[in-house]
C-alpha cells in the first residue's frame, strides 16, 4: 500500500499517515472539497485493484 500511495500522484505537501489498525488518513492542504473527493475516489479505486502481498509479519 505504501508503494501505491507513494506513486499515486499525491503532492509533495500532502501527508499520509496510519490511523488505527487498518485505517489511513491523508491530509490534502489547500484542496477544495470537490478535488479531495476526486482524489479519494481515485485512491480507493486504485487500491482496490492493487495486489498486496500480505505476510504474517506485517
ZIFEN-V303011 format. One line per field, one symbol per residue. psi: psi as a letter, one per 30 degrees, with the letter a starting at -180 (. if undefined). A space follows every 50 residues. Layout:
# ZIFEN-V303011
psi=???
This chain:
# ZIFEN-V303011
psi=eeeeeegggklegkkklkjaefllkjkikhkleeeeeeeeeeeeeeeffk kkjklfg.
